[in-house]
Amino acid sequence: MDREQEEMQFLSLFGIYTEAYKVIITWRRIFSQITLALILPLSFIFLAHIEVSDVLLSRIWHTEFQLDRTRPNTPRYSKLSDLISTEWTYFLLFKALYFTFLLIFSLLCTSAVVYTIACIYTARELSFRKVMSVVPKVWKRLMITFLCTFFFFFIYNVVAIMIIMTWALTAGFTKFGTVIFFILLIIYSVGSVYLSIIWHLASVVSVLEDSYGVKAMIKSKDLIKGKMVIAVVIFLKLNLSLFVIQFLFENFVVYGESLGTLKRLGLGVLCFLLLFKLILFGLVIQTIIYFVCKSYHHENIDKSTLSDHLEVYLGEYVPLKAQDIQLEHYEV
């Protein structure tokens, strides 16, 4: 990262994209190693989950179709009922396994990329082995932040469900009720996007500062002020890109029997390539936004101090102290 911190607050949307691209290209060797070790498995898990889920659900629907055409209280009916229970059990176990591995690799990828960019920012000597030795320790802090975010999302959705139930019992789908429903839907969507952005920035804070969990979320909320519009636009564009990749994979690979095996294979490889590039690009942008927000709020990050705290001392990861990184203001 060639820019001084004072300049980063002036980065536009295009400037952030350009900075992310330059970082990846300049340090393509280390990012290629991180991609091979962590981001490729994450991409494979995401796409394979779509294919396997379709296979399992197809078997469940087929069994249920047969069950509907079978007379109750017969041996065949009992056998099909047991089979459906077993298939649903396999499906739920697969989903649990999928979300577990998705979470693990997502947090590992975030740890690796954020730590790498911090080392680049401080001009430290960087190696893949060093990154991988630090990642498991940083991962624990990220897990705490994720669990706190999950709790807030859970509470947020419980409140949203209660509000929707109240709406259904009072206004319902009348003209006035329909207007209220769309207003509530917009408010819910805005809140979900806001919480997601807070979580992503809090993940960077958890790696680079001594705050994690609720403290990281509070710090993230304060940092994002003034840069919310850019953060929202980037978040929506990245998620739209992810949706397009998922749409292409589902419709032309999973359900694209008419295209033939070779075309489906080619499209599957294309989706895989686009996905891992998108994940890497998104994680780099996520970290750059952190530095942009720090610069915008005139919170000076001393490179030597940051460098010292990124060192692995006797195998232990030493987190940054808040007083070292976040409260020292500079004049503009």
Residue, then its C-alpha position, 0 to 999 in steps of 0.5 A: m500500500d503506497r498511499e500515506q494514511e492521511e490520503m486514504q480518507f479521500l479514496s473514492l469508490f473507484g479508488i478503493y477498488t483500484e487500491a485493492y487491485k494494486v495490493i493483490i497484483t503487487w503481492r500476488r505470490i502471497f495472495s495466491q498461496i492464501t487462495l490455494a490454502l484457504i479461499l479455494p476450499l471455501s469456494f468449493i464448499f460453497l458451490a458443492h453445497i448447492e449441488v449436494s443439497d439439490v441431490l438430497l432434496s430431489r431424493i426427498w421430494h421423490t420419496e414424498f411423491q411416492l408416499d402420497r401415492t401409497r395407501p396408508n397403514t401398509p408395509r410400503y407406506s411405513k417403509l417410505s415414511d422411515l426412508i423420508s425421516t432418514e433422508w431428512t436427517y441426512f439433509l440436516l446433518f449435511k447442512a450443519l456440516y456445511f455451515t460449520f466448515l463454511l464458518i471455519f474457512s470464512l474466518l480463516c480466510t479473513s484472518a489471513v487476508v487482514y493480517t497479510i495486508a497489515c504486514i504489507y501496510t507496515a512493510r514487514e517481511l512477509s511469508f506464507r508460513k508466518v501468516m499461517s502460524v498467526v491465523p489460528k490465533v487470530w481466528k479465535r478472536l474472530m469467532i467471538t466477534f462472529l458469535c456476538t454478531f450472530f446473537f444480535f442478528f438473532i435478536y433482530n430477527v426475533v423482533a422483526i418476526m414479532i412486528i410482522m405477527t403484530w402487522a398480520l393480526t392488525a392491518g393485514f393485506t389491506k391497502f393501508g396494511t400493504v403499504i405498512f408491510f413494504i415500509l417494514l420490509i425496507i426498514y428490515s433490509v436496511g437494518s440487515v445491511y447495516l448489521s452486516i457492514i458492522w460485522h465485516l468491519a468488526s472482523v478487521v478490528s478484531v484482528l488489528e486491535d485489542s477489541y473483539g466481540v461487542k467492543a469490536m462491533i461498537k468500534s466498527k459502528d463508530l468507524i463507519k460513520g461518514k463512510m456509510v454510503i461507500a460501504v453500503v454500495i460496495f457491500l451491495k455490489l459484492n453481494l449482487s456479484l455473489f448472487v449472479i454467480q450462484f444464479l449461474f451455477e444453479n440454473f446452468v450447472v445444477y439444473g442445466e442438463s439440456l446444455g450437455t456435460l461439457k458446457r455444464l463443466g465449463l460453466g462450473v469451472l467459470c463460476f468457481l474461478l469467479l467465486f474465489k476471485l470475488i472472495l479474495f477481492g472482497l476481503v482485501i476491500q474490507t480491510i482497505i475500508y478499515f484504513v479509509c475509515k481510520s484516516y477519515h476519523h483522523e486516527n493515526i496508525d503508527k506503522s512501527t507500533l502496528s508492526d511491533h504488535l503484528e510480530v509473533y513472539l515466542g509463538e504467541y500473537v500479540p494484539l494491538k493495544a487500543q492506545d497504540i493504534q486508535l486514539e492518536h489523532y493527527e492534524v489535517 
